[in-house]
Amino acid sequence: MQTCISAIFSGAKTGDTLNLRETFLVPKEATKSIRPALSVASERPHFLLFQLEKD
């Protein structure tokens, strides 16, 4: 299992499949409403977003 940083330097090519694992610490109060969203490098600067549920 790789992290996002190790995957950058892995030599992966277009079409390759990578297994990634990342760990994030968030306040306990946020765990019921937080929704992580991940995008790819070509979509930067929106590469990682944490979206809160709308009321």
N, C-alpha and C positions, 0 to 999 in steps of 0.2 A: 504494500500500500504506500502510495506517495502522498506528499503534501503538494499544495499548489506550487510552492517555490521549487521543490525538487523536480516537479513535472516540467517546469519551464526549461530546465537544463537537461532533460532526459533524452533529447534528440528525437522526440516523437514527431511523426509526420502527419500531414492531413489524412484523415481516415483511420488513424490509429485509435485504439481504445485504451483509455487509462483509468485505473481505479485510484480515486483520490480520497483522502480523509483529512479533515481540518477540525480543530477544536476551538470553540468560542466560549468565553465566559460572559454571561448576561445576568442582570439582576433577577432574582427569583420571581419578583413581582411581574416581570415581563414575559415569563415563559408561556403563559396562556394566550398571549396576544401577539407574540412575535412570529413573523413568517420570513425565513431566510429565502432570498432569491439569488440565483447565481447565473451569470452570463459569461460569455467567452471573450477573449482578448479583443476581438474585432469590434466589440460593443463598448469598449472602454471610453470614457471614464466610469461607466455604470457597471463595473465588473462584479460588485457585490453589494446588494441592497438588503437592509432589514426593514421590512414593511410592517407597520402596525395595522391591525384590523381597524376598519372604519366603523364608527357607531351607526 
